[in-house]
């Protein structure tokens, strides 16, 4: 068995990988000042971005939940990998060759997740190859009837599962995979007579995560003798959880982030039709209803914090589609973006619409969207007999909370009048109903807040644990995560000065310069936590800056102080352009040094006042030191 990865490779790989590119696969990042980026935290749900990344130092930190670390930590936490597996994943990403200390090859025990992903990749290649065989004629016919040619199939990686019971199993065995690994991947099923291929005689869609890795499959039956469901998906596995996956997001994420728009359709063929029609932000759930985890995923990719984005749902006009719309509306408030519904006039889904009316019709469908609350209100009213007084009153009571929940209060009066028109009641009656609904909503919100205060939970999710450092464990061992320690520094002027001076020294040591840095680490720091960080900086002052600067500081600190250093390394400086950065960094460090000079001067003046007349030599020494301090202060100001 191969041993530990060579430490030099671990360090070099971390320098080569751009942490912003890696995190950008999961989170939409935007500039947060010089050398800093920010986005919505992937480790807890939040409305405004508090998750910061500083690519130049290779670290991230969330000021909301305290999660922090380097690129290895991020991949470990997001993809549930061991430390060794995270290294191997990133090395594969940039084709970086790793070397092992006790052998020349990669460990055979790289973890279940890695083997499952490899099995899925091999299975996807097998299915794609099978689509071109004579036995896949029914699959090609299915795709052709829906307007998908060979190029479309290749673009989305569509394949075909043979009708035989064990073709995939036997093929993967030749690739070195065991039946146990295939079962864990959900590629095989277990029966009374043994294991057999889960997907047989079906068109296959690979389901990928945001990084493009195949984590599961969706399969549509083709033959009448297939007794299974119309659509069959991979069961939950260590890498695939259907509530946390959106089909097509790997293809859509760039345009979703750029345009701040996402289109949620209902099936795999709808995603294909939308993308081929130019609606390249379309995604779909995988055999489950749209839920909270999907919202969190979209918000991170979209960068949903400004309220300027758009989320468009396309629902079938049948009862199932209306039910799906109501479920989505129940969670609509979780979006900062505006939510809409687009329903084709003839009730066609995007796939059928493209076939019947062409690709322009699919694009036009998205432009015909209406606000979700208006769609839901109309759906509610359709359930009542508005020709009766009882029906109108009941409809008004049910629909009024929809109007009350409209986030933009300026829209409420207009939709209140629309509600009155649709229900056939006086505007004053509708106004009263909406007003009562607003009051009820506020009362419920206050009650929830009060309950949170009593239980000690006010809505902020508990921070998930994160490994405090990047030390490599044994190759066969899993990393044991430690909970992030959140350092709550005071917000008084003195502590702010100390914090910002250390930020400058950690983030831009070369701009501060060796002379100022040497004086700064000799200056007093009143906050004990920051003083510990100052000492670690001082221990490395002889080799200021460089690619390993932050790592060297981290290594000279107790383990539980490392999140604080990461916080200081990632926190954005107040300067908005590079021209001002050097002036700011030197200025704030000078202020720290000057504060210490004033303190030392005050101490010397006090000593001088306590010196007796017969202590002339001591008095002259103190006066000499005072002169030196004053000269140094003048030099600092001149510089």
PEJOCOR-V229989 format. One line per field, one symbol per residue. ss: DSSP state (H for helix, E for strand, - for the rest). phi: phi as a letter, one per 20 degrees, with the letter a starting at -180 (. if undefined). burial: # if it has 24 or more other ideal C-beta (glycine too) atoms within 12 Angstrom, else .. A space follows every 50 residues. Layout:
BEGIN
ss: ???
phi: ???
burial: ???
END
This chain:
BEGIN
ss: ----E-HHHHHHHHHH--HHHHHH-----EE-----EEE----------- EEEE----EEEE-----EEEHHHHHHHHH---HHHHHHHHHHH------E -----------HHHHHHHHHHHHHHHHHHH---HHHHHHHHHHHH----H HHHHHH--EEE-----HHHHHHHH----HHHHHH---EEEE--EEEE--- -EEEEEEE-----EEEEEEEE---------EEE--------HHH--E-HH HHHHHHHHH-EEEEE--HHHHHHHHH-----EEE-------HHHHHHHHH HH-------EEEE-----HHHHHHHHHHHH-HHH---EEEE--------H HHHHHHH-HHHHHHHHH--EEHHHHHHHHHH-------HHHHHHHHHHHH HHHH----HHHHHHHHHHHHHHH---HHHHHHHHHHHHHHHHHHHHHHHH HHHHH-------------------------------------HHHHHHHH HHHHHHH-HHHH-HHHHHHH-------HHHHHHHHHHHH-HHH-----HH HHHHH---HHHHHHHHHHHH-------HHHHHHHHHHHHHHHHHHHHHHH HHHHHHHHHH-----HHHHHHHHHHHHHHHHHHHHHHH-
phi: .fdffgfffgfffffffefffffffdcfdcfcofmccbaffedbebedfc edccgfdmccbdeednfaqdffgffgffdldffffffffffffdleeecd fdqdcfgfdenffffffffffffffffffffeegfegffffgfffdndef fffffdmfcbegffecffgfffffeneefffffffmedddcfdpebffdb mcfddfddefenefdabdcdfcdfefeefgdcdgffcgdccffdccfnff eegfffffelccddddbfffffffffeoeedebbfdmbffcffffgffff ffmecdnefcdddddfffffffffffffffdgffeeffdccccfgemeeg fffffecnffffffgffefcgfffffgfffffeceeedffffffffffeg ffffeffeffefgfffffffffemdfgfffffffffffffffffffffff ffffencdoegffffbgfbdfeegfedefefdffeeeeefdegfffffff ffgffeecffffnffffffffeefcffffffffgfffffdffcfmnfegf fffgfecggfefffffgffdgffffdbffeffgffffffgffffgfffff fffffffffefffedffffffffffffffffffffffff
burial: ...###..###.###.#.##.#########.###############..## ###########################################....#.# .....##..###############.######....#.###.##..###.. .##..########..####.##....#...#########.....###### #######################.......#####.######.####### ###.###.#################################.######## #####...#########...##.######.##############...### #####...#.###.##..#############..#.#.....#..###### #######....#..##.###.##.#...###.##..##............ ............##.########.#...#.#..####.#.....#.#### #########.###..##.###.###.#.##########.##..##...## ####..#...#############.#.....##.##############..# #..#.................#...#..#..##..#...
END
